[in-house]
Structures are given as structure tokens and as C-alpha cells.
Amino acid sequence: MQFIDLQAQQKRIRNKINENIKRVLDHGQYIMGPEIKELEEKLADYVNVNYAIGVASGTDALLMPLMTYQIGQNDAIFTSPFTFIATAEVIQLLGATPVFVDIDPATYNMDSDKLEESISSIKRTGKLKPRGIIPVDIFGQAADYDEINAIANRHDLFVLEDAAQGFGGSYKGRRIGSLGNVAATSFFPAKPLGAYGDGGMIFTHEKQIAEDLVSVRIHGKGATKYENVRVGINGRLDTIQAAILLAKFSLLDEEVQMRQEVAQRYDHGLKESVQIPLVKEFNISAWAQYSIRHPQRERIVQALKSKGIPTAIYYPIPLHLQKAFINLGYQSGDFPISEKTSGEIFSLPMYPYLKHDIQQKIIDCIKYSA
């Protein structure tokens, strides 16, 4: 049994993928070929923003907006400790300081009440300057952006939406990726819209941010290749990956709906045995992961393993306790909700083509071992 089955999807669109790749091979524009612009336009329209900028990875999609905001030393960026390291890594790479904010125990998204408290605390101490917020659309569900954006406006901060897991979902009728000043998503193969390699996309409504991102993407390019108006990076999305994504994008809405059905079957079968995910009534999750909680996690994981059922644990060590951020001075107990969640949560196989009988086998094993 696979944790994520990418082959089932590929079988449906293999001919289209081959056609798109052949088109790239025929025109030979492997860097910044026409498929890049085509994908950008389609995804900008899908998300309902003015601009989309294809980039080399989800990490670059987080890093580059911070570069356009000229984030650096003595700047504070507020984010979640319950996420993949890339979210906070890009902050520290630029010399700024990640300031962690604990999560809501039900949704695992940033707790907006604690965010307000954290910003006020940083302002009182006066050692760092609050500049921005990076909420994480964890497991596919959007954070509460009405609350977060209101807080950002009160404190004159930008909001960079980490939509790496959320692309394809929505919040109060608005697409994930359109909910902050700028948004970043990932095309890592396991994502709801995944490439066959690395890739990412940045979304924004703001013309100046988009123009700056286009420059940063190619070494701070100005009017010509050899005019460099800023320090940038090599952040380009490969043309072949864009061609693959164009084929896969045709299935996205259908597959998001199929993920809803898989999640509903899990919910129905597991609600009496474990803590199932809570999706707010105004949200549609992209279900990048289906994650459940139980205080005896290891017992259930081992029972599943004995039946050949894979699981994954996101995230066993919250970021404030990672060695990479030891310089920040956090200690165990600083973010108790994130720490408790990290000790109990685990994810089950989740993909659109998960067969009913296999899913029932997973549910039965959990119910017996919980």
C-alpha cells in the first residue's frame, strides 16, 4: 500500500503529459519557455489574483517575497512553530528573526489571539521591528485570514500566505493563494497540484511586488540579462515542469472533490476512535494530508504498520525546539499546543484515488487498535 499513489493520476493524463513534454523538446526553450507564462496566467485566473510568478520551489516562493520586502536584521516575522522548516528557514536566511505563535488546538492553524499578543509583546520590548506575518494553511485548510489581515492592518504588517499545502482549497468563497498581500505555494510531487520535481508559484494582487519578484527570480535582472538592479537568486521554474503542471491542472478541481469524499469516509469511520480533523464551515480543505490524533499514537502506528499500511508524522519536533533555531532561545513548554500536537498527530494515506476497500481496511485497523 502506498501513502500517496501518483501513478493512478498519471495513467489518466499520460498522453497529455507526453504531448506537453514533446512540445518543450521540440521548441527547445527549456528555461523560461512559453509554458511558464501559460501556467502563470491559468493559475492567476484560477486563484483570482492579478499576477502569478512561477519559481523553482515552494521554498523559493516563500523566500523571494521576503526579499522584495527587504527583510533583514532586526526584523521580526511571525509564523507558526507547527509546520515544515522552510517557513521559518527563509526568515532566518535573510538575517531576520522568526517569532513563533502557537496554534489553534482544533485546526492547527495560527491562533490569531496569540498572534495579537505576540506582536504587542515584541513591540513592548523594542528589540525587533515587526514587519510581517506568515500564516500556514496547514494540511490544506486556510488559516483565519479575516482575523489575521485585520491584525496586520492594525500593526502595519504584510501577510505572506504559506499556501504550500492549501492550493485548490478555499476560505469563505475565496481561493487559497489570494488571501494575503502575497502567497506562496509548492508543486512538490506529493502536493494537491504536484510536479514531477520541484517547483512553486507566487501569487499577488500588487503590481510592484510582481515586478520585483520577476527581477529577483533571475538574479535581480533589470531591463536586460546583464543589468542587475538588485541581488536576486536563480529561482526559475523549469519549462518541462510547467508543461507537466499544465496537464495535471486539468484534474485539480475534480481531484479536490475526490479528496473531500475520501476525507468524509475517514471522518465517518474514525470519529468515535480518534480525534479527526476539524475543517471550519467556511473552509474547503485541499486535504494535502489527513491527520488524526491519539495519545497512544505509537500503538496505532505500529498496528497499521503490521498490516502494511504506511503513516507519516507531521511534525514530530516543532520548529522552536529544532537545533536550527536554538539561537532564538525557546524552550520546551513555550508553545504547549504545538508540542502536544506534535506528540499525538499522525497522517493516513490520502489521495484522490484511494479505493474504498483499502480505506476501510485502514479504518478497521485503527478502530481495533485505538
C-alpha positions in Angstrom: 0.0 0.0 0.0 1.2 3.5 -0.8 0.9 6.6 1.3 0.3 8.6 -1.9 -0.4 7.0 -5.2 0.8 9.3 -8.0 0.6 6.6 -10.7 -3.2 6.5 -10.7 -3.4 10.1 -11.7 -0.6 9.7 -14.3 -2.5 6.9 -16.1 -5.4 9.3 -16.7 -3.3 12.0 -18.4 -0.2 10.2 -19.5 -0.8 11.0 -23.2 -1.3 14.7 -22.4 1.9 14.8 -20.3 3.8 13.2 -23.1 2.4 15.7 -25.6 3.3 18.6 -23.5 6.9 17.4 -22.8 7.3 16.7 -26.5 6.3 20.3 -27.3 9.0 21.5 -25.0 11.6 19.2 -26.5 10.5 20.4 -30.0 10.8 24.2 -29.3 13.9 23.8 -27.0 13.2 26.6 -24.7 14.0 24.7 -21.5 14.4 27.9 -19.4 11.5 30.4 -19.3 9.8 28.8 -22.2 6.2 29.7 -23.2 4.7 27.1 -20.9 5.8 29.2 -17.9 3.7 32.2 -18.9 0.8 29.9 -19.9 0.8 28.3 -16.5 1.2 31.6 -14.7 -1.9 33.0 -16.5 -4.0 30.0 -15.8 -3.2 29.8 -12.2 -3.6 33.6 -11.6 -7.0 33.3 -13.2 -7.9 30.2 -11.1 -6.8 31.9 -7.8 -8.4 35.2 -8.9 -5.3 37.4 -8.5 -3.6 39.8 -10.9 -0.2 38.1 -11.0 1.4 34.7 -10.7 5.2 34.1 -10.8 6.5 30.6 -11.4 9.5 29.7 -9.3 11.9 26.8 -8.7 10.4 25.5 -5.4 8.0 26.2 -2.6 10.9 27.4 -0.5 11.9 30.0 -3.2 8.2 31.0 -3.2 8.5 31.9 0.4 12.0 33.4 0.3 11.5 35.7 -2.7 8.6 37.8 -1.3 10.6 38.4 1.8 13.5 39.6 -0.4 11.1 42.1 -2.2 10.1 43.4 1.2 13.8 43.9 2.0 13.5 41.8 5.2 16.7 41.6 7.2 18.4 42.1 10.5 16.3 43.2 13.5 13.1 42.5 11.6 10.5 40.2 13.2 8.3 37.8 11.1 5.5 36.0 12.9 4.8 32.4 12.0 3.8 29.0 13.3 6.1 26.5 15.0 3.9 23.7 13.7 5.0 23.4 10.1 7.9 22.4 7.8 11.1 24.2 8.4 11.1 26.1 5.1 8.5 28.5 6.5 10.8 29.8 9.2 14.1 28.9 7.5 13.7 31.6 4.8 13.2 34.2 7.6 16.5 33.3 9.3 18.3 33.0 6.0 17.8 36.7 5.4 19.1 37.6 8.9 15.6 38.3 10.3 14.0 36.7 13.4 11.2 34.1 13.3 8.8 34.8 16.1 6.6 31.8 16.7 2.9 31.9 17.6 1.2 28.9 19.0 -1.6 27.1 17.1 -5.3 26.5 17.5 -5.7 23.0 19.0 -8.6 22.1 16.6 -7.4 23.4 13.2 -3.6 23.5 13.9 -3.5 26.9 12.2 -2.0 30.0 13.8 -4.1 31.2 16.8 -5.0 34.8 15.9 -5.5 35.8 19.6 -2.0 34.7 20.4 -0.7 36.5 17.3 -2.0 39.8 18.6 -0.4 39.1 22.0 2.9 38.2 20.4 3.1 41.3 18.2 2.3 43.5 21.2 5.0 41.8 23.2 7.6 42.3 20.6 6.7 46.0 20.3 6.9 46.5 24.0 10.4 45.0 24.2 11.6 47.2 21.3 14.5 44.9 20.3 12.9 43.8 17.0 10.7 45.6 14.4 7.5 43.7 13.5 7.4 43.5 9.7 5.2 40.6 8.5 3.2 37.5 9.2 3.4 34.1 7.5 0.3 32.1 8.3 0.4 28.4 7.2 -2.5 26.7 5.5 -1.7 23.5 7.4 -2.7 20.2 5.9 -4.8 22.0 3.3 -7.0 24.3 5.4 -6.7 28.1 5.3 -5.9 30.0 8.4 -8.5 32.6 9.5 -7.3 35.4 7.2 -10.1 37.9 8.1 -8.7 38.0 11.6 -5.1 37.8 10.6 -5.4 40.6 8.0 -7.2 42.8 10.4 -4.3 42.4 12.9 -1.8 43.0 10.2 -3.6 46.2 9.2 -3.6 47.5 12.8 0.1 46.9 13.1 1.1 47.9 9.5 2.4 44.4 8.7 2.3 42.5 5.4 0.8 39.0 5.2 2.6 36.2 3.2 0.3 33.3 2.9 2.1 29.9 3.1 -0.2 28.0 0.8 2.2 25.2 0.1 -0.4 22.6 1.3 -3.5 24.5 0.6 -3.6 25.2 -3.2 -7.0 24.1 -4.5 -8.9 24.9 -1.3 -10.9 28.0 -0.4 -11.7 30.3 2.5 -15.1 32.0 2.7 -15.5 31.5 -1.1 -12.1 32.9 -1.9 -9.3 30.7 -3.3 -6.4 29.8 -1.2 -3.5 31.8 -2.6 -5.4 35.0 -2.8 -5.8 35.7 0.9 -2.8 37.9 1.9 -0.6 40.6 0.3 1.3 37.7 -1.4 1.1 34.0 -1.3 3.4 31.1 -1.9 2.6 27.5 -3.0 4.6 24.4 -3.7 4.5 21.9 -6.6 6.4 19.2 -4.7 5.2 15.9 -6.2 3.0 15.0 -3.2 1.1 18.3 -3.1 -2.5 18.5 -4.4 -1.1 20.0 -7.6 2.4 18.5 -7.8 5.1 18.5 -10.5 7.5 15.6 -11.2 10.2 17.5 -9.5 10.5 20.8 -7.5 8.5 23.9 -8.4 6.4 26.7 -6.9 4.3 29.7 -7.6 3.9 33.1 -6.0 0.6 35.0 -6.2 -0.2 38.6 -5.6 -2.7 41.4 -6.4 0.1 44.1 -6.3 1.9 45.2 -9.5 5.1 46.4 -7.8 5.5 43.2 -5.8 5.1 41.2 -9.0 7.6 43.3 -10.9 10.1 42.9 -8.1 9.6 39.2 -8.0 10.2 38.8 -11.7 13.5 40.6 -11.2 14.5 38.6 -8.1 13.7 35.3 -9.9 16.6 35.9 -12.4 19.5 37.2 -10.4 18.0 40.7 -9.8 17.6 41.3 -13.6 16.8 44.7 -14.8 15.9 45.7 -18.4 18.4 43.2 -19.8 20.1 39.9 -18.7 23.3 41.7 -17.8 21.7 44.7 -16.0 21.3 43.7 -12.3 19.2 46.2 -10.3 19.2 44.2 -7.0 20.6 41.0 -5.6 18.4 38.1 -6.6 18.6 34.3 -6.9 18.2 31.7 -9.6 14.6 31.0 -8.8 13.2 29.9 -12.2 10.6 27.2 -12.7 11.7 24.7 -15.4 9.7 24.7 -18.6 9.2 21.0 -18.6 7.8 21.1 -15.1 5.4 23.8 -16.2 4.3 21.6 -19.1 3.6 18.7 -16.7 1.7 21.0 -14.4 -0.5 22.3 -17.3 -1.6 18.7 -17.9 -2.2 18.0 -14.2 -4.0 21.2 -13.6 -6.9 20.0 -15.7 -7.7 17.4 -13.0 -7.3 19.7 -10.0 -10.9 20.6 -9.2 -12.1 17.1 -9.7 -9.4 15.7 -7.5 -10.1 18.2 -4.8 -13.7 17.0 -4.7 -12.5 13.4 -4.6 -10.3 14.3 -1.7 -13.4 15.6 0.1 -15.1 12.2 -0.4 -12.0 10.4 1.0 -11.9 12.7 4.0 -15.6 12.2 4.6 -15.3 8.4 4.7 -12.4 8.7 7.1 -14.4 11.1 9.3 -17.4 8.8 9.4 -15.4 5.7 10.2 -13.0 7.2 12.7 -14.9 9.8 14.6 -15.5 7.5 17.6 -11.9 6.2 17.8 -9.5 9.2 17.4 -9.6 13.0 17.1 -10.4 13.6 13.5 -9.6 16.9 11.7 -11.9 19.9 12.1 -12.5 21.9 9.0 -14.3 25.2 9.6 -17.7 25.5 8.0 -16.5 28.4 5.8 -13.4 26.4 4.5 -12.8 23.9 1.8 -9.6 22.0 2.6 -7.4 20.8 -0.2 -6.6 17.8 2.1 -2.9 17.7 1.4 -2.9 15.4 4.4 -5.5 13.7 6.5 -4.1 13.9 10.0 -5.6 12.4 13.2 -4.6 12.5 16.9 -4.5 9.9 19.6 -2.5 9.9 22.9 -1.3 6.3 22.1 -0.1 7.2 18.6 2.7 4.7 18.5 0.5 1.8 19.3 -1.8 2.6 16.4 1.1 3.4 14.0 2.6 0.0 14.8 -0.7 -1.8 14.3 -1.1 -0.1 10.9 2.5 -1.0 10.0 1.9 -4.6 10.8 -0.9 -4.6 8.2 1.3 -2.9 5.6 -0.4 0.4 6.0 2.0 3.4 5.9 1.7 6.6 8.0 3.6 9.8 8.3 4.1 12.2 11.3 3.9 15.9 10.6 5.7 17.3 12.6 7.4 15.3 15.3 9.6 18.2 16.5 8.0 21.7 16.5 10.3 24.4 15.0 11.0 26.2 18.2 12.7 23.0 19.5 14.7 22.3 16.4 18.5 22.7 16.7 18.4 25.0 13.6 16.7 27.6 15.8 18.5 27.1 19.1 19.8 30.7 18.7 16.2 32.0 19.3 16.3 30.8 22.9 13.0 29.0 23.0 12.4 26.1 25.5 10.1 23.2 25.9 6.8 24.4 27.2 6.9 27.7 25.3 4.2 26.6 22.8 2.3 23.9 24.6 -0.4 23.3 22.0 2.2 22.8 19.2 4.2 20.5 21.4 1.2 18.4 22.5 0.0 18.2 18.9 3.5 17.0 17.7 3.4 14.2 20.2 -0.1 12.9 19.2 -0.7 13.6 15.5 -0.1 11.3 12.5 -1.3 11.2 8.9 -3.0 8.5 7.0 -2.9 7.6 3.2 -4.7 10.4 1.4 -5.0 10.8 -2.3 -8.0 11.1 -4.7 -7.8 7.6 -6.0 -7.8 5.8 -2.6 -10.0 2.8 -3.1 -12.9 2.2 -0.7 -11.8 -1.3 0.3 -8.3 -0.2 1.1 -9.6 2.8 3.1 -12.0 0.5 5.0 -9.0 -1.7 5.9 -7.2 1.4 7.3 -10.3 2.4 9.3 -10.9 -1.1 10.7 -7.3 -1.4 11.9 -7.4 2.0 13.7 -10.8 1.2 15.3 -9.4 -2.1 16.6 -6.1 -0.7 17.9 -7.2 2.7 19.3 
